[in-house]
């Protein structure tokens, strides 16, 4: 279990006492029963992760005029109960929850005695967890809720525990025996058996009551028009390319598009190739900045553009009735793929964790074509970050869009040379969680006005978000990729102490 210095602990405890319970933060005192705490750990793992603060009372129970420190009861309130909770953490979940991080903070308790509170950081899990004998839980805004069967099934799809492309669809096999199949089967070296048998041999078809049905992956890989065939079954599989005039889409009867939107169809191997060529052709022409008459060149590395498109196609959720959207603006490219982050991926950890295959059947079989778009090694996202850094551009910006009709993930490539100060500011944010004007002044060695301009620029570019509940005088910012943890409370909790529990 990690221990901080008294000064570090005091700062962290002070921040905690001023924080509100949220989707990623919960406070609990230690009692002889641990049902609510166990439910919270389960809910965090099944949601986006979070921080359970043990030994601190609920702010709602604070009496008028009482100091925040009166909430500090510590694990000393019930040391046997705390030890029992740590034992139950290992036995109460199916499957077991991994990647738990513990930190002990010394503090002065409500009665003036010296004591400790404990932080338990729970990572978003790649799997779906239940409490043995007590259901499957998810996290709401500031509480837990038991999930019903349909929600549990949906979460299995979202995490990639189940993949829609592995399921069969009632589509004629003859529609898949195309020239694309010929290219695949020749490269793959499949020589014996009928077409139906060959599909079954590579896991792309299943015999059901004597009839062989293709998987959704087979339709996506080999049909000439997979999007059209799957539309009858409630999903889509095409790509839409939109080129805008300016930096934002303008709604209305006359949208600010430079040209008519383009729909890119076909089997996935050809769809990827056509989309990459279409985007690179647009970028090579340069764009005239809206209202300026000046021409700007987009300077993203080609490998990064291709990898972003490949990832969108391979990892999208093919249950959903929405196309992939590629949007080109004056100052950036956005690639939006239907579905949330699979497995334990988040916007904050994707640069370290890389990508996780939601659709293994697609990833495994695309690499079997004569010229594969992917090597299926999970290193593509890390390459994107490295290549953008070498080009002196901002790193790819990922965000998960959940407050929309069809959930999606968007990666944004900014066509901006990053100032030298950004690297130091980024490192500071990774360590501390948040940053204020005075911090930028000290880190970048600039005056207050310059620091304010830099902060405004980074907010405009979507790199930073303002922390909620702050006045203008004490405003601070966090990385947009840190999502709900905009207080920096989770920073420093990287040590996995599962074996210490």
C-alpha positions, -999 to 999 in steps of 0.1 A, spaced: 0 0 0 14 34 -10 22 60 17 26 97 10 46 123 29 26 143 55 26 174 32 14 154 2 -12 136 23 -25 169 38 -29 183 3 -47 152 -9 -70 150 21 -79 187 18 -89 182 -19 -110 152 -10 -129 171 16 -139 197 -9 -149 172 -36 -184 160 -42 -195 125 -47 -199 117 -84 -198 89 -109 -162 83 -101 -160 93 -64 -176 78 -33 -170 82 5 -177 55 30 -171 50 67 -160 16 80 -187 -5 96 -191 -42 104 -211 -46 72 -196 -39 38 -225 -44 14 -225 -8 1 -187 -6 -3 -187 -40 -22 -214 -27 -45 -195 5 -52 -163 -14 -62 -184 -36 -85 -202 -5 -100 -169 13 -106 -154 -17 -123 -185 -21 -145 -185 17 -153 -156 40 -160 -137 32 -128 -135 54 -97 -122 62 -63 -136 48 -31 -125 69 0 -126 48 31 -129 64 65 -147 96 55 -183 104 63 -209 116 38 -208 154 33 -247 154 35 -244 143 71 -222 173 80 -239 195 106 -244 233 98 -213 252 108 -192 221 112 -157 220 98 -150 196 69 -125 178 90 -153 165 112 -160 140 84 -127 122 91 -133 90 111 -104 70 96 -100 33 94 -92 34 131 -129 37 137 -132 -1 130 -98 -17 121 -112 -52 122 -140 -41 98 -114 -27 74 -93 -59 75 -125 -79 68 -134 -56 39 -100 -62 23 -105 -100 26 -140 -98 11 -126 -78 -19 -108 -110 -29 -138 -133 -26 -170 -115 -34 -168 -109 -71 -174 -131 -101 -152 -129 -120 -126 -115 -96 -118 -78 -100 -82 -70 -108 -62 -38 -110 -71 -24 -76 -48 4 -62 -46 13 -25 -32 44 -9 -30 52 29 -32 89 39 -23 100 74 -45 127 88 -59 143 119 -93 127 127 -125 145 138 -116 140 175 -80 153 171 -63 119 171 -39 108 145 -53 83 120 -55 73 84 -80 72 56 -75 48 26 -81 54 -10 -91 25 -32 -89 32 -69 -109 8 -91 -100 7 -128 -126 3 -155 -126 -35 -162 -124 -54 -194 -150 -78 -181 -184 -76 -165 -185 -83 -127 -212 -94 -103 -213 -95 -65 -217 -131 -54 -253 -135 -43 -260 -98 -47 -264 -89 -84 -245 -68 -110 -240 -31 -103 -234 0 -123 -225 36 -112 -249 65 -116 -241 102 -110 -234 97 -72 -249 63 -63 -250 26 -74 -278 8 -92 -284 -29 -97 -285 -38 -134 -313 -58 -151 -306 -86 -176 -309 -65 -207 -284 -40 -193 -259 -67 -184 -262 -82 -219 -256 -47 -234 -225 -42 -212 -211 -76 -225 -213 -62 -260 -198 -28 -250 -168 -43 -233 -162 -67 -262 -169 -98 -240 -194 -106 -268 -190 -95 -304 -218 -89 -328 -197 -99 -357 -193 -134 -344 -231 -139 -346 -248 -153 -376 -272 -134 -399 -297 -149 -423 -280 -138 -456 -275 -160 -486 -240 -175 -488 -239 -170 -526 -238 -132 -519 -204 -137 -502 -187 -158 -529 -172 -127 -545 -138 -116 -560 -129 -104 -525 -134 -139 -512 -112 -152 -540 -84 -128 -530 -88 -139 -494 -90 -177 -500 -59 -176 -523 -38 -157 -498 -51 -178 -468 -43 -210 -486 -78 -226 -483 -79 -254 -509 -102 -282 -499 -140 -283 -493 -169 -263 -505 -174 -226 -500 -196 -232 -470 -171 -256 -455 -143 -232 -460 -162 -205 -442 -169 -228 -414 -133 -239 -412 -121 -204 -404 -150 -196 -380 -169 -173 -404 -201 -195 -407 -221 -218 -385 -244 -247 -393 -278 -241 -377 -305 -268 -381 -287 -282 -411 -284 -247 -428 -251 -229 -430 -254 -192 -421 -226 -167 -423 -214 -146 -394 -218 -108 -396 -180 -107 -400 -182 -128 -432 -207 -104 -446 -185 -74 -438 -154 -90 -452 -166 -105 -484 -200 -90 -496 -198 -64 -523 -224 -43 -504 -222 -53 -467 -238 -20 -456 -269 -26 -477 -273 -62 -467 -269 -55 -430 -293 -25 -431 -322 -50 -432 -310 -63 -399 -308 -29 -381 -271 -20 -385 -249 -1 -409 -214 -6 -422 -204 23 -445 -182 54 -441 -193 90 -447 -167 116 -456 -176 152 -450 -154 182 -459 -163 214 -441 -157 251 -448 -144 265 -415 -137 251 -381 -172 240 -371 -203 225 -388 -230 251 -394 -265 236 -390 -294 247 -411 -308 244 -446 -274 253 -462 -247 235 -443 -211 247 -447 -199 218 -467 -172 224 -494 -187 195 -515 -213 169 -514 -208 142 -487 -192 110 -500 -204 75 -490 -177 49 -491 -190 13 -494 -177 -22 -501 -160 -50 -483 -139 -38 -454 -106 -44 -470 -116 -21 -500 -135 3 -478 -105 10 -457 -83 15 -488 -109 38 -505 -114 59 -473 -76 64 -468 -71 74 -504 -101 98 -503 -89 115 -472 -53 118 -483 -64 132 -516 -84 159 -498 -55 167 -476 -29 168 -504 -50 195 -522 -48 218 -491 -77 239 -479 -85 275 -482 -91 289 -448 -127 301 -445 -130 338 -450 -93 344 -453 -82 334 -489 -51 317 -474 -43 281 -482 -33 258 -454 -16 224 -457 -26 195 -434 6 179 -422 -5 148 -403 17 118 -409 0 95 -434 5 65 -411 -15 82 -384 -44 90 -407 -45 54 -420 -43 39 -385 -72 61 -372 -94 49 -401 -83 13 -397 -91 14 -360 -125 30 -366 -135 2 -391 -121 -27 -371 -132 -17 -336 -166 -2 -343 -197 -17 -328 -215 -34 -358 -248 -37 -339 -254 0 -342 -274 17 -368 -249 44 -376 -221 49 -402 -185 59 -394 -181 97 -400 -148 113 -412 -150 151 -409 -123 173 -423 -122 209 -410 -98 238 -416 -78 229 -385 -84 192 -378 -97 158 -388 -124 140 -368 -130 103 -372 -161 91 -353 -168 53 -349 -200 39 -335 -197 22 -301 -180 31 -268 -144 21 -258 -141 -17 -255 -125 -36 -227 -108 -14 -201 -98 14 -226 -106 50 -216 -97 83 -232 -71 88 -204 -53 55 -208 -55 47 -245 -20 61 -252 -6 35 -228 -31 7 -232 -32 8 -270 -63 -8 -287 -82 -38 -277 -101 -59 -303 -138 -57 -300 -142 -78 -331 -114 -104 -332 -129 -122 -362 -125 -90 -383 -90 -82 -370 -77 -117 -375 -91 -122 -410 -82 -88 -424 -45 -95 -418 -49 -126 -441 -55 -105 -473 -25 -101 -497 -20 -65 -486 -33 -63 -450 -43 -29 -435 -35 -41 -400 -9 -63 -383 -32 -70 -353 -5 -64 -327 -23 -38 -306 5 -12 -311 -12 10 -337 -25 37 -312 9 39 -295 24 45 -330 -1 73 -336 10 91 -305 47 86 -313 43 98 -349 24 129 -340 51 138 -314 78 133 -341 58 157 -364 57 182 -335 19 180 -335 -5 176 -306 -12 140 -296 -44 124 -309 -74 135 -288 -99 108 -280 -134 113 -265 -163 90 -258 -197 104 -268 -224 89 -245 -250 117 -243 -262 110 -278 -287 87 -295 -260 64 -308 -229 62 -286 -195 66 -303 -158 73 -300 -142 103 -318 -105 107 -324 -94 142 -334 -61 150 -352 -52 187 -347 -34 205 -375 -15 226 -350 22 227 -342 23 224 -305 42 250 -285 71 238 -265 53 246 -233 27 219 -239 50 190 -232 59 203 -198 22 213 -190 11 178 -202 36 161 -179 25 183 -150 -12 174 -156 -4 137 -158 12 139 -124 -9 165 -106 -43 162 -124 -50 199 -127 -33 232 -135 -39 269 -129 -25 301 -144 2 304 -118 14 269 -125 17 276 -163 37 308 -155 61 288 -134 64 258 -157 66 277 -190 84 307 -176 58 331 -191 39 360 -176 2 358 -165 -12 373 -197 8 348 -219 -3 319 -196 -39 330 -199 -36 330 -237 -21 295 -237 -48 282 -215 -75 298 -237 -59 283 -268 -58 248 -253 -94 251 -242 -104 262 -277 -86 232 -292 -103 208 -269 -72 198 -250 -82 212 -216 -115 216 -197 -123 239 -168 -128 223 -135 -164 226 -123 -174 247 -93 -144 271 -96 -146 309 -95 -126 330 -120 -99 338 -94 -91 301 -86 -99 286 -120 -80 254 -128 -80 230 -157 -76 193 -165 -69 173 -196 -101 167 -215 -90 130 -218 -91 126 -180 -129 126 -184 -147 125 -151 -116 127 -130 -112 164 -134 -99 170 -98 -66 151 -100 -77 130 -71 -67 98 -90 -32 109 -99 -4 90 -82 -26 59 -76 -8 38 -102 7 11 -80 -12 -22 -82 -12 -36 -47 -36 -65 -53 -11 -89 -37 -11 -67 -6 -48 -71 1 
